[in-house]
Amino acid sequence: GDLLPADGVLIQGNDLKIDESALTGESDHVRKSLDKDPLLLSGTHVMEGSGRMVVTAVGVNSQSGIIFTLLGAAGDGEDDGRDRRG
């Protein structure tokens, strides 16, 4: 499946099924349509169908970018191994 590089809103789709397991952990493919669940998230994979979307966020502003930023920020407070005494 093709990797979605950005967040967006589906504007045209044909039997579109997305693998969102990278973000949600859920292994079932999610059906996307204009009427029901039109949001597409970066870092997910298109497994079936086709579609067009309007891009709403890229890079650190996308959902996967926000997650990676938060994960990186959690590591900033950890000890880096240097001796800070005297």
Summary of the structure (lengths in Angstrom):
residues: 86
radius of gyration: 17.3
end to end distance: 54.6
largest distance: 65.2
contacts: 211
relative contact order: 0.26
helix: 24%
strand: 38%
